[in-house]
Every structure is written in structure tokens, then in C-alpha cells.
Amino acid sequence: MAKGYWIGRVDVSNDEGYKPYAVANGPIFRKWGGRFVVRAGKFTTVEGASRTRTVVIEFPDYQTAIGCYNSPEYQANIKVRQPHSIADLIIIEGYDGPQPADG
């Protein structure tokens, strides 16, 4: 079964105001089996536009990723983030098919 992913791109306008959101996410993601794959690391924009932070969170499957987003805990936490950032977030199903090395 393919995993599910959140891909978020964020510009934070107030680091101190954003911190409570980031801290509260740990228990929420843990409850839903989420784990960080990418968390605001070094990057180079080679095409198009970017935001200052990119986050990729992996979940056991697509439905779990959707469930986490729609959970009361995360929906409440969004309200903590919104005054301090602008975010683009997609939830996407991973790919579980053949890879280039597979021929």
C-alpha cells in the first residue's frame, strides 16, 4: 500500500508566534503515525517559486494523512499557525509502482 504525504511550503512572518504550532504538531503527528521526511532543510530553487520552509511528512497511507489533517487537534492547531505564516499544503498519495532501476 502506498504511503500518504503532506507537502507543505511555508513563509513564517513571526518565529515566536509560530513555535507553539510547531511544538503542538509532534503529538498530533505521532498519534496518526506521521514522521518528518523533510523539515526545513537546506534547499536550492531551480525552477519556479518557493517559500522559505518546505516540510514533507509521511503517513502510513493516504487516508491516514487526510484523517490527521481533518482531526480536531490539527484543525485547532491551524488557528495557532495562521496569524504567523502563509502556507501551501497538499496531501498526496505516494507511488508504489515500478522504479527506473526496475527496468
Stockholm file with secondary structure:
# STOCKHOLM 1.0

chainA/1-103         MAKGYWIGRVDVSNDEGYKPYAVANGPIFRKWGGRFVVRAGKFTTVEGASRTRTVVIEFPDYQTAIGCYNSPEYQANIKVRQPHSIADLIIIEGYDGPQPADG
#=GR chainA/1-103 SS CCCEEEEEEEEESCHHHHHHHHHHHHHHHHHTTCEEEEESCCCCCCSSCCCSEEEEEEESSHHHHHHHHHSHHHHHHHHHHGGGEEEEEEEEECCCSCCGGGC
#=GC SS_cons         CCCEEEEEEEEESCHHHHHHHHHHHHHHHHHTTCEEEEESCCCCCCSSCCCSEEEEEEESSHHHHHHHHHSHHHHHHHHHHGGGEEEEEEEEECCCSCCGGGC
//
